[in-house]
Amino acid sequence: MMYFKACQKCAGDLTLEKDSYGSYLKCLQCGKYTELNEVGDTRSMLHGSVSDQGVLKLAVAGSMKAAAA
């Protein structure tokens, strides 16, 4: 799954990937990794959001604030 312009570091595009340790978001531009927790059918970042949609809203809001400054 792709999330466009959702990277908190560079506003790049994120891909949702999975390996033997679990799921993570990876930025295609800067290479930043963000680990995810999976509970049932919902995903959350390790520091609190309840779903992957919540994660994306926060990431996009953060990048918008950085771009405005």
N, C-alpha and C positions, 0 to 999 in steps of 0.2 A: 504494500500500500504506500502511496506517495502523499506527502503533505508539502504543498508548495509554500515557500517563503516562511517557514515556521521555525527555523533555527534561531535560538535565543542569542547565539554568538554572532552570526554573520547574516542572518535573514535568508539563508540558503534553503534548499529543498531537502526534506527529510524522507527517509525510507524506513519502514517498519520491517525489521529483520529478526530472525530467531536462530539461536545456536543451542548447543547442549546445556548452556548455563541459563537460558531464558531469552526473553524478548528484549529488544532495545531499538531506539531510534538512532539512525546514523545520518549525519549531514553529508550530502554529496559534494558540497563545495569546500568546507573546512575540515571535515572528518570528525567532528565532535560526536561522541557517543553519549546517550542518555539511557540508563537502564530502566526497565519497566517491571512492575509487579503484575502478575496475572493471578486473579482470584475469580474463579468461575469463568464467566464470559466477559468480564470487564478488565481493562488494563489501567494501571495508574503509574505515574512516575513515583520513584521511591520516596519523594518528599511530600506526598500528600494528595494529589488530585484523585477524584473517584472514577474517572473514565478517560479514555484516550481523547474524546471530544473536549473534555475539560482541560486536558493538557494542551491541546492545540489552541484553544481560545486564549489561555494564559500566554502561550508562546507568541501568538500573533499579536496580542495586546502589548506584550513586552517589546517586541520588535517595532511596533508602531510608535511607542513612546520613545524608543531610542532614535528612530528616524526623525521624529518631530523635534528632538532636542538639538 
